[in-house]
């Protein structure tokens, strides 16, 4: 009998795509790589022969056991049976010791993210942006559209703002359902995230600013001023801050770029007369 995948898994079977994903990580010869959801180990096998150290995080116990057996002869490969949403990437950075000439380098991350928790995994990676240098991850195309969307587009929202405040986002390739077994009902897109947080540059504190962004997009089709009033800001204060930042009174949050949103946050939260420029 054909084994049915657990946990909604769709295994990447396109050798061309597997190679492209590994290449997108860059030179890994002296690097530690963390793979999320290795599944049957196709990308794991490519990385095992290239990376200095590889840590594969697999939730499925049966698949984790197979991977341990498959790579038993490679001391550089470690398989963790774990939920990635509980993974401590800072600890993984230190795992295996520090470099001889200083602290451990940040890890590189690769993975085919489960569609139903993609956003949660991205948030986990952003939380540990200080320990992760770069991530090459595959996700549902529609989610990738939101991650990479710019202001003034339908897909631009809280996920866009969050991702782009933490990382430079690059869409690399989109794969059809036939690249997977079993084929999903959607296309998938590979995205490269190079961690480069902008909070300090834009003069905002991460937790407070992202909470503010969620308020801005609380009801996406409503005007930004309405959402801010619902968040507790006074109408007059909002109007003055938006005018000072060059944001139209009738603008929706999806029309406001990162720099202007950060400036609006600074004016409303900390410095009513502050400069809205980046």
C-alpha positions in Angstrom: 0.0 0.0 0.0 1.2 3.5 -0.8 2.1 5.3 2.4 -0.1 8.3 3.0 1.7 11.5 4.0 1.2 12.7 7.6 0.8 16.2 8.8 -0.3 17.5 5.3 3.1 16.9 3.8 3.8 17.4 0.2 7.3 16.2 -0.7 9.4 18.2 -3.2 10.4 15.7 -5.9 11.7 18.0 -8.6 15.5 17.5 -8.7 15.9 20.8 -10.5 14.1 22.7 -7.8 15.9 20.9 -5.0 19.3 22.0 -6.5 18.1 25.5 -7.0 17.0 25.8 -3.4 20.4 24.6 -2.1 22.3 26.9 -4.5 20.2 29.9 -3.3 21.7 29.4 0.2 25.1 30.2 -1.2 28.4 28.6 -0.1 27.7 26.4 2.9 31.1 24.7 3.1 32.0 26.3 6.4 28.5 27.0 7.6 25.9 25.5 9.9 22.5 24.9 8.1 19.2 24.3 9.8 16.7 22.5 7.7 13.0 22.8 8.5 10.9 19.8 7.6 13.4 17.6 5.7 10.7 15.0 5.0 12.3 12.2 3.0 15.7 13.9 2.9 16.1 14.9 -0.7 17.5 18.4 0.1 19.1 17.0 3.3 21.2 14.7 1.1 22.4 17.6 -1.1 23.3 19.7 2.0 24.9 16.8 3.9 27.8 16.6 1.4 28.2 20.4 1.3 27.6 21.9 4.8 30.1 21.9 7.6 27.2 21.0 9.9 23.5 20.3 9.2 20.7 20.2 11.8 17.4 18.8 10.4 14.2 19.5 12.4 11.5 17.0 11.7 8.2 16.7 13.6 7.1 13.3 12.1 8.7 10.6 14.3 8.7 8.0 11.5 10.4 10.3 9.1 12.9 11.4 11.7 13.9 7.8 12.4 14.4 7.1 8.7 16.6 10.2 8.4 18.7 9.2 11.4 19.2 5.8 9.7 19.9 7.3 6.3 22.6 9.7 7.6 23.9 7.6 10.4 27.4 7.6 8.8 27.6 11.3 8.7 28.7 12.9 12.0 28.0 16.4 10.6 24.3 15.7 10.3 22.0 15.8 13.3 18.2 15.0 13.2 16.0 16.6 15.8 12.5 15.2 16.3 10.9 18.5 17.3 8.3 21.1 16.5 10.0 24.0 14.7 7.7 26.4 16.5 9.5 25.4 19.7 13.0 25.5 18.2 15.6 27.9 19.8 17.6 29.1 16.8 20.0 31.0 19.1 20.8 27.7 20.8 21.1 26.0 17.5 23.6 28.6 16.4 25.9 27.6 19.4 25.3 23.9 18.9 28.5 22.1 18.0 30.7 24.8 19.5 32.1 28.2 18.5 34.5 29.0 15.7 38.1 28.9 16.7 38.6 32.7 16.1 35.4 33.9 17.7 31.6 33.4 18.3 29.6 31.0 16.2 28.4 32.3 12.9 24.8 32.9 12.3 22.9 29.9 10.9 21.5 29.5 7.4 17.9 28.1 7.2 16.3 26.1 4.5 12.9 24.4 4.3 9.6 23.5 2.7 7.3 25.2 5.2 4.0 23.5 6.1 1.3 25.7 4.5 -0.9 25.8 7.6 1.8 27.3 9.9 3.9 29.2 7.4 3.2 32.6 9.1 4.0 31.2 12.5 7.3 29.8 11.3 8.3 33.1 9.7 7.5 34.9 12.9 9.7 32.4 14.7 12.6 33.0 12.4 12.1 36.8 12.7 12.1 36.4 16.5 15.6 34.9 16.2 16.8 37.2 13.5 19.9 37.8 15.6 20.9 34.1 15.1 19.8 33.6 11.5 21.7 35.2 8.6 19.6 34.0 5.7 16.6 31.7 5.1 15.6 30.1 1.8 12.0 28.8 2.3 9.2 27.5 0.2 5.6 28.5 0.9 2.2 28.7 -0.8 2.4 31.3 -3.6 -0.3 33.4 -2.1 1.6 33.7 1.1 4.8 34.6 -0.7 2.8 37.3 -2.5 1.9 38.8 0.8 5.4 38.6 2.2 6.9 40.4 -0.8 4.1 42.9 -1.5 4.8 46.6 -1.6 2.5 49.4 -0.5 -0.3 50.2 -2.9 -1.0 46.6 -3.7 -3.9 44.4 -2.6 -1.5 41.9 -0.9 0.3 44.4 1.2 -0.6 44.0 4.9 0.7 43.1 8.3 2.7 40.1 7.1 4.4 42.3 4.4 5.3 45.0 7.0 6.6 42.5 9.5 8.7 40.5 7.0 10.2 43.6 5.4 11.0 45.2 8.7 13.1 42.2 9.5 14.5 41.1 6.2 15.2 41.8 2.6 12.7 39.7 0.7 13.5 38.0 -2.7 11.1 35.8 -4.7 13.2 33.2 -6.4 11.0 30.7 -8.3 7.5 29.4 -8.4 6.7 25.7 -8.7 3.6 23.9 -10.0 1.8 21.2 -8.1 3.5 18.6 -10.2 6.9 19.3 -8.5 5.5 17.6 -5.4 4.3 14.2 -4.3 1.4 14.2 -3.7 0.7 17.3 -5.7 -0.9 20.1 -3.6 -3.8 22.1 -5.0 -1.7 25.3 -5.1 1.5 26.7 -6.6 4.5 27.2 -4.3 7.1 29.9 -4.3 10.6 29.9 -2.9 11.6 33.0 -1.1 15.0 34.1 0.2 15.0 36.2 3.4 18.2 38.0 4.3 17.9 39.2 7.8 18.4 43.0 8.0 16.1 44.4 10.7 15.2 48.1 10.1 13.8 49.1 13.4 16.8 51.0 14.6 17.2 52.6 11.2 13.6 53.8 11.3 13.8 54.9 14.9 11.1 52.5 16.3 10.9 49.7 18.8 10.0 46.4 17.3 7.2 45.1 19.6 5.5 48.5 19.8 5.8 49.2 16.1 4.4 45.8 15.0 1.5 46.2 17.4 0.9 49.6 15.9 1.0 48.1 12.4 -1.6 45.5 13.4 -3.9 48.3 14.5 -3.3 50.1 11.2 -4.5 47.0 9.3 -7.2 46.0 11.8 -9.9 46.4 9.2 -8.0 46.6 6.0 -10.8 48.1 3.8 -11.4 50.9 6.2 -9.4 54.2 6.1 -6.3 54.3 8.2 -7.6 57.2 10.4 -10.7 55.1 11.3 -8.5 52.2 12.4 -6.3 54.5 14.5 -9.3 56.0 16.2 -10.5 52.5 17.0 -7.1 51.9 18.5 -7.6 54.8 20.9 -5.9 57.8 19.2 -7.7 61.1 19.1 -9.1 62.3 15.8 -7.2 65.6 15.9 -3.9 64.0 16.8 -4.3 61.5 14.0 -5.1 64.2 11.4 -2.1 66.3 12.4 0.3 63.3 12.4 -0.9 62.1 9.0 -0.6 65.5 7.5 2.8 65.9 9.0 3.9 62.6 7.4 2.4 63.4 4.0 -0.3 60.7 4.3 -3.6 61.6 2.8 -6.5 61.8 5.2 -8.4 59.2 3.2 -5.5 56.8 2.9 -5.8 53.1 3.8 -3.0 51.3 5.6 -2.1 49.4 2.4 -1.1 52.7 0.8 1.5 53.5 3.5 5.1 52.4 3.1 7.4 51.4 5.9 9.1 54.7 6.3 5.9 56.7 6.5 4.3 54.2 8.8 7.3 54.4 11.1 7.2 58.2 11.1 3.5 58.1 11.9 4.2 55.7 14.8 6.9 58.0 16.1 4.6 61.1 16.0 1.6 59.3 17.6 3.5 57.4 20.2 6.6 59.4 21.2 7.3 62.6 19.3 4.2 64.6 18.1 6.5 67.0 16.3 9.0 64.5 15.0 10.3 64.1 11.5 8.4 61.5 9.4 11.4 61.0 7.0 13.4 57.7 7.2 
